[in-house]
Amino acid sequence: MIFARISILVLALSALQGCAMTSYVLSGAVGQLNLLCRAKPIDDLLARDDLDEDVRDQLEYIEDIKKYAAENFGLETASSYNTYVELDGKPVAWNVSACAELEFRAATWDFPIMGRVEYLGFFEEEQAIAEESRLRAEGYDARVYAIPAYSTLGWFSDPVLSSMIYWGKSALADTIIHELTHATLWFKGNVPFNETLANYTALRAAPQFLRGHFGADSRELYLYLAGKEDEMLFRDTCLGYYDKLDEMFKTDLGQNQKRIRKAELYDELRATLAELKPRLKTTAFLTAGEWDWNNASMMGYRRYNSNIDVFDGIWKLSYGNVSIFLSMWRMFCNSDDPVKAAKEFME
Protein backbone atom coordinates (compact mmCIF):
# COMPACT_ATOMS: atom_id res chain seq x y z
CA MET A 1 0.00 0.00 0.00
CA ILE A 2 2.83 2.43 0.89
CA PHE A 3 4.67 1.73 -2.37
CA ALA A 4 1.45 2.04 -4.39
CA ARG A 5 0.56 5.40 -2.88
CA ILE A 6 4.04 6.81 -3.40
CA SER A 7 3.97 5.63 -7.01
CA ILE A 8 0.62 7.31 -7.58
CA LEU A 9 1.91 10.55 -6.07
CA VAL A 10 5.09 10.53 -8.14
CA LEU A 11 3.24 9.85 -11.39
CA ALA A 12 0.58 12.47 -10.70
CA LEU A 13 3.04 15.16 -9.69
CA SER A 14 5.64 14.42 -12.35
CA ALA A 15 3.06 14.54 -15.13
CA LEU A 16 2.23 18.14 -14.23
CA GLN A 17 5.72 19.55 -13.64
CA GLY A 18 8.93 20.27 -15.55
CA CYS A 19 12.23 18.43 -15.26
CA ALA A 20 13.45 20.33 -12.20
CA MET A 21 10.21 19.73 -10.33
CA THR A 22 10.17 16.06 -11.38
CA SER A 23 13.60 15.69 -9.76
CA TYR A 24 12.24 17.39 -6.63
CA VAL A 25 9.23 15.05 -6.54
CA LEU A 26 11.36 11.94 -6.96
CA SER A 27 13.75 13.09 -4.23
CA GLY A 28 10.82 13.75 -1.91
CA ALA A 29 9.31 10.35 -2.66
CA VAL A 30 12.59 8.62 -1.81
CA GLY A 31 12.82 10.59 1.44
CA GLN A 32 9.23 9.77 2.41
CA LEU A 33 9.73 6.11 1.56
CA ASN A 34 12.92 5.99 3.62
CA LEU A 35 11.09 7.53 6.58
CA LEU A 36 8.19 5.08 6.35
CA CYS A 37 10.48 2.06 5.96
CA ARG A 38 12.28 3.01 9.17
CA ALA A 39 9.02 3.36 11.11
CA LYS A 40 8.35 0.85 13.88
CA PRO A 41 4.83 0.11 15.20
CA ILE A 42 4.32 1.82 18.54
CA ASP A 43 2.35 -1.12 19.94
CA ASP A 44 5.35 -3.37 19.34
CA LEU A 45 7.70 -0.90 21.03
CA LEU A 46 5.46 -0.52 24.08
CA ALA A 47 5.39 -4.30 24.46
CA ARG A 48 9.18 -4.41 24.88
CA ASP A 49 10.58 -4.64 28.39
CA ASP A 50 13.84 -2.93 27.37
CA LEU A 51 12.23 0.21 25.92
CA ASP A 52 13.78 3.43 27.26
CA GLU A 53 11.46 4.88 29.93
CA ASP A 54 11.55 8.40 28.46
CA VAL A 55 10.51 7.01 25.09
CA ARG A 56 7.77 4.91 26.69
CA ASP A 57 6.45 7.89 28.63
CA GLN A 58 6.19 10.13 25.55
CA LEU A 59 4.69 7.43 23.34
CA GLU A 60 2.01 6.70 25.93
CA TYR A 61 1.43 10.44 26.33
CA ILE A 62 0.91 10.84 22.57
CA GLU A 63 -1.61 8.01 22.70
CA ASP A 64 -3.44 9.96 25.42
CA ILE A 65 -3.45 13.11 23.25
CA LYS A 66 -4.81 11.20 20.27
CA LYS A 67 -7.56 9.52 22.29
CA TYR A 68 -8.64 12.82 23.85
CA ALA A 69 -8.49 14.63 20.50
CA ALA A 70 -10.65 12.02 18.79
CA GLU A 71 -13.23 11.77 21.57
CA ASN A 72 -13.49 15.46 22.49
CA PHE A 73 -12.51 17.41 19.36
CA GLY A 74 -13.54 15.09 16.54
CA LEU A 75 -10.03 15.04 15.07
CA GLU A 76 -8.98 12.29 12.67
CA THR A 77 -6.40 10.16 14.45
CA ALA A 78 -6.58 6.72 12.82
CA SER A 79 -3.82 7.34 10.26
CA SER A 80 -1.46 9.37 12.43
CA TYR A 81 1.21 8.60 15.03
CA ASN A 82 0.90 4.82 15.08
CA THR A 83 4.59 4.32 14.34
CA TYR A 84 7.93 5.66 15.60
CA VAL A 85 11.03 6.75 13.68
CA GLU A 86 14.51 7.33 15.10
CA LEU A 87 16.06 10.41 13.42
CA ASP A 88 19.51 10.20 15.01
CA GLY A 89 19.39 13.79 16.23
CA LYS A 90 18.49 15.37 12.87
CA PRO A 91 15.35 17.38 11.97
CA VAL A 92 12.83 15.40 9.95
CA ALA A 93 12.94 17.88 7.05
CA TRP A 94 13.65 21.44 5.98
CA ASN A 95 11.27 23.91 4.33
CA VAL A 96 12.16 26.66 1.89
CA SER A 97 9.94 29.68 1.27
CA ALA A 98 10.45 32.85 -0.75
CA CYS A 99 8.87 36.25 -1.23
CA ALA A 100 9.30 39.11 -3.67
CA GLU A 101 11.91 41.63 -2.54
CA LEU A 102 9.69 44.74 -2.55
CA GLU A 103 6.17 43.40 -2.02
CA PHE A 104 4.49 40.72 0.03
CA ARG A 105 3.97 38.27 -2.81
CA ALA A 106 5.00 34.73 -1.98
CA ALA A 107 6.62 32.35 -4.44
CA THR A 108 4.20 29.45 -4.95
CA TRP A 109 4.25 25.91 -6.31
CA ASP A 110 1.22 23.91 -7.52
CA PHE A 111 0.58 20.27 -6.66
CA PRO A 112 -2.50 18.10 -7.39
CA ILE A 113 -3.24 17.00 -3.84
CA MET A 114 -2.24 20.00 -1.71
CA GLY A 115 -3.01 22.60 -4.37
CA ARG A 116 -0.97 25.79 -4.38
CA VAL A 117 1.60 25.94 -1.59
CA GLU A 118 4.01 28.62 -0.40
CA TYR A 119 6.93 26.40 0.59
CA LEU A 120 8.87 23.37 -0.56
CA GLY A 121 9.95 20.59 1.79
CA PHE A 122 13.25 18.70 1.59
CA PHE A 123 14.54 15.68 3.47
CA GLU A 124 18.15 16.75 2.87
CA GLU A 125 19.40 20.07 4.26
CA GLU A 126 21.87 20.51 1.39
CA GLN A 127 19.03 20.41 -1.14
CA ALA A 128 17.06 22.98 0.84
CA ILE A 129 20.05 25.32 1.03
CA ALA A 130 20.63 24.93 -2.72
CA GLU A 131 17.00 25.84 -3.44
CA GLU A 132 17.22 28.85 -1.14
CA SER A 133 20.33 30.02 -3.00
CA ARG A 134 18.61 29.55 -6.35
CA LEU A 135 15.63 31.64 -5.25
CA ARG A 136 17.88 34.39 -3.86
CA ALA A 137 19.73 34.45 -7.19
CA GLU A 138 16.38 35.07 -8.89
CA GLY A 139 15.87 38.14 -6.71
CA TYR A 140 13.64 36.71 -4.00
CA ASP A 141 13.96 37.10 -0.27
CA ALA A 142 14.25 33.45 0.80
CA ARG A 143 14.69 31.39 3.93
CA VAL A 144 15.35 27.77 4.87
CA TYR A 145 14.28 26.37 8.22
CA ALA A 146 14.08 23.01 9.95
CA ILE A 147 10.59 21.69 10.66
CA PRO A 148 9.73 19.61 13.74
CA ALA A 149 6.84 17.67 12.19
CA TYR A 150 4.53 17.62 9.20
CA SER A 151 1.32 16.01 8.00
CA THR A 152 0.86 13.90 4.85
CA LEU A 153 -2.88 14.71 5.02
CA GLY A 154 -3.87 11.10 5.57
CA TRP A 155 -1.97 9.66 2.57
CA PHE A 156 0.45 7.88 4.89
CA SER A 157 0.62 7.05 8.56
CA ASP A 158 2.52 10.01 9.99
CA PRO A 159 5.08 8.69 12.50
CA VAL A 160 6.09 9.93 15.92
CA LEU A 161 9.60 11.32 15.51
CA SER A 162 12.41 10.66 17.98
CA SER A 163 12.95 14.41 18.38
CA MET A 164 9.52 14.61 20.00
CA ILE A 165 10.75 12.50 22.90
CA TYR A 166 12.65 15.51 24.24
CA TRP A 167 9.85 18.05 23.88
CA GLY A 168 7.96 19.39 26.84
CA LYS A 169 4.44 18.07 27.38
CA SER A 170 2.86 21.42 26.47
CA ALA A 171 4.67 21.82 23.15
CA LEU A 172 4.00 18.21 22.23
CA ALA A 173 0.24 18.54 22.81
CA ASP A 174 0.16 21.70 20.68
CA THR A 175 2.07 20.13 17.78
CA ILE A 176 0.13 16.86 17.75
CA ILE A 177 -3.21 18.69 17.71
CA HIS A 178 -1.93 21.08 15.01
CA GLU A 179 -0.91 18.20 12.73
CA LEU A 180 -4.08 16.20 13.45
CA THR A 181 -6.09 19.24 12.38
CA HIS A 182 -4.32 19.15 9.00
CA ALA A 183 -5.21 15.46 8.67
CA THR A 184 -8.83 16.24 9.55
CA LEU A 185 -9.48 19.32 7.40
CA TRP A 186 -7.39 20.71 4.54
CA PHE A 187 -8.64 23.29 2.04
CA LYS A 188 -6.73 22.71 -1.19
CA GLY A 189 -4.66 25.62 -2.44
CA ASN A 190 -4.88 27.96 0.58
CA VAL A 191 -1.88 27.43 2.85
CA PRO A 192 -2.44 30.56 5.04
CA PHE A 193 -5.97 29.39 5.84
CA ASN A 194 -4.88 25.81 6.58
CA GLU A 195 -1.97 26.83 8.80
CA THR A 196 -4.00 29.43 10.68
CA LEU A 197 -6.82 26.92 11.20
CA ALA A 198 -4.38 24.35 12.62
CA ASN A 199 -2.66 26.96 14.77
CA TYR A 200 -5.94 28.32 16.10
CA THR A 201 -7.40 24.88 16.76
CA ALA A 202 -4.32 23.91 18.77
CA LEU A 203 -4.47 27.22 20.64
CA ARG A 204 -8.00 26.44 21.81
CA ALA A 205 -7.81 22.66 22.13
CA ALA A 206 -4.42 22.12 23.76
CA PRO A 207 -5.31 23.97 27.01
CA GLN A 208 -8.47 21.88 27.31
CA PHE A 209 -6.46 18.69 26.97
CA LEU A 210 -3.73 19.86 29.37
CA ARG A 211 -6.29 20.95 31.95
CA GLY A 212 -8.07 17.61 31.72
CA HIS A 213 -4.89 15.53 31.70
CA PHE A 214 -2.73 17.33 34.27
CA GLY A 215 -5.13 19.58 36.19
CA ALA A 216 -6.03 23.28 36.23
CA ASP A 217 -3.07 24.16 38.51
CA SER A 218 -0.50 22.07 36.66
CA ARG A 219 2.91 23.29 35.56
CA GLU A 220 2.21 21.97 32.06
CA LEU A 221 -0.86 24.18 31.64
CA TYR A 222 0.93 27.19 33.11
CA LEU A 223 3.87 26.79 30.71
CA TYR A 224 1.53 26.47 27.75
CA LEU A 225 -0.48 29.58 28.62
CA ALA A 226 2.66 31.58 29.44
CA GLY A 227 4.16 30.56 26.13
CA LYS A 228 1.03 31.64 24.29
CA GLU A 229 1.08 35.01 26.04
CA ASP A 230 4.62 35.50 24.76
CA GLU A 231 3.55 34.33 21.32
CA MET A 232 0.67 36.84 21.21
CA LEU A 233 3.05 39.65 22.16
CA PHE A 234 5.46 38.51 19.46
CA ARG A 235 2.62 38.12 16.93
CA ASP A 236 1.20 41.58 17.50
CA THR A 237 4.64 43.15 17.15
CA CYS A 238 5.47 41.29 13.94
CA LEU A 239 2.09 41.85 12.31
CA GLY A 240 2.33 45.54 13.16
CA TYR A 241 5.58 45.76 11.22
CA TYR A 242 4.11 43.64 8.44
CA ASP A 243 1.46 46.33 8.00
CA LYS A 244 4.08 49.10 8.02
CA LEU A 245 6.16 47.31 5.40
CA ASP A 246 3.13 46.48 3.27
CA GLU A 247 1.98 50.09 3.33
CA MET A 248 5.45 51.28 2.34
CA PHE A 249 5.75 48.74 -0.51
CA LYS A 250 2.51 50.11 -2.01
CA THR A 251 3.74 53.73 -2.12
CA ASP A 252 5.23 55.52 -5.13
CA LEU A 253 8.75 55.46 -3.68
CA GLY A 254 11.46 54.36 -6.07
CA GLN A 255 12.96 50.87 -5.72
CA ASN A 256 16.18 52.06 -4.08
CA GLN A 257 14.23 54.21 -1.62
CA LYS A 258 12.04 51.22 -0.81
CA ARG A 259 15.10 49.07 -0.19
CA ILE A 260 16.50 51.66 2.21
CA ARG A 261 13.19 52.05 4.05
CA LYS A 262 12.72 48.26 4.16
CA ALA A 263 16.12 47.83 5.84
CA GLU A 264 15.24 50.56 8.34
CA LEU A 265 11.93 48.93 9.25
CA TYR A 266 13.51 45.52 9.75
CA ASP A 267 16.16 47.13 11.98
CA GLU A 268 13.34 48.75 13.96
CA LEU A 269 11.60 45.37 14.25
CA ARG A 270 14.75 43.73 15.62
CA ALA A 271 15.21 46.53 18.16
CA THR A 272 11.56 46.36 19.23
CA LEU A 273 11.73 42.58 19.66
CA ALA A 274 14.89 42.94 21.75
CA GLU A 275 13.06 45.41 24.00
CA LEU A 276 10.37 42.80 24.69
CA LYS A 277 12.77 40.53 26.60
CA PRO A 278 11.87 41.77 30.12
CA ARG A 279 8.19 41.09 29.43
CA LEU A 280 8.64 37.51 28.23
CA LYS A 281 7.76 34.59 30.52
CA THR A 282 9.41 31.86 28.45
CA THR A 283 12.56 31.52 26.33
CA ALA A 284 11.01 30.90 22.89
CA PHE A 285 11.35 34.47 21.63
CA LEU A 286 14.30 35.74 23.65
CA THR A 287 16.56 35.88 20.59
CA ALA A 288 13.91 37.01 18.09
CA GLY A 289 15.66 40.35 17.69
CA GLU A 290 18.69 38.48 16.34
CA TRP A 291 16.81 36.44 13.74
CA ASP A 292 17.45 36.85 10.02
CA TRP A 293 14.35 38.84 9.17
CA ASN A 294 13.31 39.44 5.57
CA ASN A 295 10.10 39.35 3.54
CA ALA A 296 10.13 35.55 3.38
CA SER A 297 10.39 35.14 7.15
CA MET A 298 7.75 37.84 7.72
CA MET A 299 5.31 36.21 5.29
CA GLY A 300 6.09 32.85 6.86
CA TYR A 301 4.98 34.14 10.23
CA ARG A 302 1.86 35.81 8.83
CA ARG A 303 1.03 32.54 7.05
CA TYR A 304 0.24 31.00 10.44
CA ASN A 305 -1.64 34.05 11.71
CA SER A 306 -3.95 35.37 8.99
CA ASN A 307 -7.51 36.63 9.52
CA ILE A 308 -7.34 35.96 13.27
CA ASP A 309 -10.38 38.20 13.85
CA VAL A 310 -12.49 35.88 11.67
CA PHE A 311 -11.34 32.80 13.57
CA ASP A 312 -12.10 34.60 16.85
CA GLY A 313 -15.61 35.32 15.61
CA ILE A 314 -16.30 31.71 14.63
CA TRP A 315 -14.87 30.52 17.94
CA LYS A 316 -17.36 32.70 19.81
CA LEU A 317 -20.20 31.28 17.74
CA SER A 318 -18.96 27.78 18.57
CA TYR A 319 -19.47 28.37 22.32
CA GLY A 320 -15.92 27.25 23.04
CA ASN A 321 -16.52 23.81 21.51
CA VAL A 322 -13.69 22.63 19.25
CA SER A 323 -15.87 20.07 17.44
CA ILE A 324 -18.47 22.70 16.58
CA PHE A 325 -15.70 25.11 15.55
CA LEU A 326 -14.25 22.59 13.09
CA SER A 327 -17.69 21.60 11.82
CA MET A 328 -18.42 25.22 10.98
CA TRP A 329 -15.15 25.56 9.10
CA ARG A 330 -15.88 22.30 7.27
CA MET A 331 -19.12 23.89 6.11
CA PHE A 332 -17.31 27.06 4.98
CA CYS A 333 -14.79 24.93 3.09
CA ASN A 334 -17.58 23.90 0.72
CA SER A 335 -17.25 27.39 -0.78
CA ASP A 336 -14.45 28.78 -2.95
CA ASP A 337 -13.19 30.99 -0.11
CA PRO A 338 -13.81 29.70 3.44
CA VAL A 339 -12.75 32.95 5.14
CA LYS A 340 -15.08 35.02 2.94
CA ALA A 341 -17.89 32.53 3.64
CA ALA A 342 -17.25 32.83 7.38
CA LYS A 343 -17.34 36.64 7.21
CA GLU A 344 -20.64 36.56 5.33
CA PHE A 345 -22.06 34.09 7.84
CA MET A 346 -21.23 36.46 10.70
CA GLU A 347 -22.74 39.56 9.06
CORNOR-V783385 format. One record per residue. N is the residue number from 1. RES is the residue in one small letter. OMEGA is omega in radians with two decimals (none if undefined). Layout:
N:RES:OMEGA / N:RES:OMEGA
//
This chain:
1:m:3.13 / 2:i:-3.10 / 3:f:-3.14 / 4:a:-3.12 / 5:r:3.10 / 6:i:3.12 / 7:s:3.11 / 8:i:3.14 / 9:l:-3.11 / 10:v:-3.12 / 11:l:-3.12 / 12:a:-3.10 / 13:l:-3.09 / 14:s:-3.12 / 15:a:-3.06 / 16:l:-3.01 / 17:q:3.09 / 18:g:-3.06 / 19:c:-3.11 / 20:a:-3.13 / 21:m:3.08 / 22:t:3.08 / 23:s:3.11 / 24:y:-3.12 / 25:v:-3.14 / 26:l:3.11 / 27:s:3.12 / 28:g:3.13 / 29:a:3.10 / 30:v:3.12 / 31:g:3.12 / 32:q:3.13 / 33:l:3.11 / 34:n:3.13 / 35:l:-3.09 / 36:l:3.13 / 37:c:3.13 / 38:r:-3.06 / 39:a:3.11 / 40:k:3.13 / 41:p:-3.10 / 42:i:3.12 / 43:d:3.13 / 44:d:3.14 / 45:l:-3.12 / 46:l:3.13 / 47:a:-3.11 / 48:r:3.11 / 49:d:-3.06 / 50:d:-3.13 / 51:l:3.10 / 52:d:-3.04 / 53:e:3.09 / 54:d:3.10 / 55:v:3.14 / 56:r:-3.11 / 57:d:-3.11 / 58:q:3.11 / 59:l:3.10 / 60:e:3.11 / 61:y:3.10 / 62:i:3.05 / 63:e:3.10 / 64:d:3.12 / 65:i:-3.12 / 66:k:-3.12 / 67:k:-3.14 / 68:y:-3.10 / 69:a:3.12 / 70:a:-3.05 / 71:e:-3.02 / 72:n:-3.08 / 73:f:-3.13 / 74:g:-3.14 / 75:l:3.11 / 76:e:-3.06 / 77:t:-2.99 / 78:a:-3.04 / 79:s:-3.05 / 80:s:2.96 / 81:y:3.03 / 82:n:-3.12 / 83:t:-3.07 / 84:y:3.13 / 85:v:3.06 / 86:e:-3.08 / 87:l:3.12 / 88:d:3.04 / 89:g:-3.12 / 90:k:2.96 / 91:p:3.13 / 92:v:-3.11 / 93:a:3.11 / 94:w:3.07 / 95:n:3.04 / 96:v:3.05 / 97:s:-3.10 / 98:a:-3.11 / 99:c:3.07 / 100:a:-3.05 / 101:e:-3.00 / 102:l:2.98 / 103:e:3.11 / 104:f:3.09 / 105:r:-3.05 / 106:a:2.91 / 107:a:-3.08 / 108:t:3.08 / 109:w:-3.07 / 110:d:3.10 / 111:f:-3.07 / 112:p:-3.01 / 113:i:-3.11 / 114:m:-3.05 / 115:g:-3.13 / 116:r:-3.13 / 117:v:-3.05 / 118:e:3.07 / 119:y:3.03 / 120:l:3.12 / 121:g:-3.14 / 122:f:3.07 / 123:f:3.12 / 124:e:-3.09 / 125:e:-3.11 / 126:e:3.12 / 127:q:3.12 / 128:a:3.14 / 129:i:3.11 / 130:a:3.11 / 131:e:3.07 / 132:e:3.13 / 133:s:3.12 / 134:r:-3.13 / 135:l:3.08 / 136:r:3.13 / 137:a:3.10 / 138:e:3.07 / 139:g:3.12 / 140:y:2.75 / 141:d:-3.09 / 142:a:3.10 / 143:r:3.03 / 144:v:-3.08 / 145:y:3.10 / 146:a:3.10 / 147:i:-3.08 / 148:p:-3.10 / 149:a:3.07 / 150:y:3.14 / 151:s:3.03 / 152:t:3.04 / 153:l:3.08 / 154:g:3.13 / 155:w:3.10 / 156:f:3.08 / 157:s:-3.11 / 158:d:-3.07 / 159:p:2.88 / 160:v:-3.10 / 161:l:-3.08 / 162:s:3.12 / 163:s:-3.13 / 164:m:-3.10 / 165:i:-3.06 / 166:y:3.09 / 167:w:2.99 / 168:g:-3.11 / 169:k:-3.09 / 170:s:-3.13 / 171:a:-3.12 / 172:l:3.11 / 173:a:-3.13 / 174:d:-3.09 / 175:t:-3.13 / 176:i:-3.14 / 177:i:3.08 / 178:h:-3.08 / 179:e:3.08 / 180:l:3.07 / 181:t:3.07 / 182:h:-3.12 / 183:a:-3.10 / 184:t:-3.06 / 185:l:3.12 / 186:w:3.11 / 187:f:-3.02 / 188:k:3.00 / 189:g:-3.12 / 190:n:-3.09 / 191:v:3.13 / 192:p:3.10 / 193:f:-3.08 / 194:n:-3.12 / 195:e:3.11 / 196:t:3.09 / 197:l:-3.14 / 198:a:3.11 / 199:n:-3.07 / 200:y:3.12 / 201:t:3.10 / 202:a:3.12 / 203:l:-3.11 / 204:r:-3.04 / 205:a:-3.08 / 206:a:3.11 / 207:p:3.11 / 208:q:3.10 / 209:f:-3.09 / 210:l:3.11 / 211:r:-3.14 / 212:g:-3.05 / 213:h:-3.03 / 214:f:-3.11 / 215:g:-3.07 / 216:a:-3.12 / 217:d:-3.04 / 218:s:3.07 / 219:r:-3.11 / 220:e:3.12 / 221:l:3.12 / 222:y:-3.12 / 223:l:3.13 / 224:y:-3.09 / 225:l:3.09 / 226:a:3.11 / 227:g:3.13 / 228:k:3.03 / 229:e:3.08 / 230:d:-3.12 / 231:e:3.12 / 232:m:3.10 / 233:l:3.11 / 234:f:-3.12 / 235:r:-3.11 / 236:d:3.12 / 237:t:-3.11 / 238:c:-3.11 / 239:l:3.05 / 240:g:3.10 / 241:y:3.02 / 242:y:-3.13 / 243:d:3.12 / 244:k:3.13 / 245:l:-3.13 / 246:d:3.11 / 247:e:3.14 / 248:m:-3.13 / 249:f:-3.07 / 250:k:3.13 / 251:t:3.13 / 252:d:3.10 / 253:l:3.06 / 254:g:-3.07 / 255:q:3.14 / 256:n:3.10 / 257:q:3.11 / 258:k:3.13 / 259:r:3.13 / 260:i:-3.12 / 261:r:3.09 / 262:k:3.13 / 263:a:3.13 / 264:e:-3.12 / 265:l:3.10 / 266:y:3.04 / 267:d:3.09 / 268:e:3.12 / 269:l:3.14 / 270:r:3.14 / 271:a:3.14 / 272:t:3.12 / 273:l:3.10 / 274:a:-3.13 / 275:e:3.14 / 276:l:-3.01 / 277:k:-3.11 / 278:p:-3.09 / 279:r:-3.07 / 280:l:-3.14 / 281:k:-3.13 / 282:t:-3.03 / 283:t:-2.97 / 284:a:-3.03 / 285:f:-3.10 / 286:l:-3.10 / 287:t:-3.07 / 288:a:3.12 / 289:g:-3.13 / 290:e:-3.10 / 291:w:-3.13 / 292:d:-3.07 / 293:w:2.96 / 294:n:-3.08 / 295:n:-3.14 / 296:a:3.13 / 297:s:3.12 / 298:m:3.10 / 299:m:3.11 / 300:g:3.12 / 301:y:3.13 / 302:r:-3.13 / 303:r:-3.12 / 304:y:-3.05 / 305:n:-3.13 / 306:s:3.10 / 307:n:-3.12 / 308:i:-3.13 / 309:d:3.11 / 310:v:3.11 / 311:f:3.06 / 312:d:-3.12 / 313:g:3.13 / 314:i:3.08 / 315:w:3.11 / 316:k:3.12 / 317:l:-3.13 / 318:s:3.12 / 319:y:3.11 / 320:g:-3.12 / 321:n:-3.06 / 322:v:-3.14 / 323:s:3.10 / 324:i:3.12 / 325:f:-3.13 / 326:l:3.10 / 327:s:3.11 / 328:m:3.12 / 329:w:3.07 / 330:r:3.08 / 331:m:-3.13 / 332:f:-3.13 / 333:c:3.03 / 334:n:3.11 / 335:s:3.11 / 336:d:-3.10 / 337:d:-3.06 / 338:p:3.13 / 339:v:3.08 / 340:k:3.12 / 341:a:3.12 / 342:a:3.12 / 343:k:3.14 / 344:e:3.12 / 345:f:-3.09 / 346:m:-3.12 / 347:e:none
//
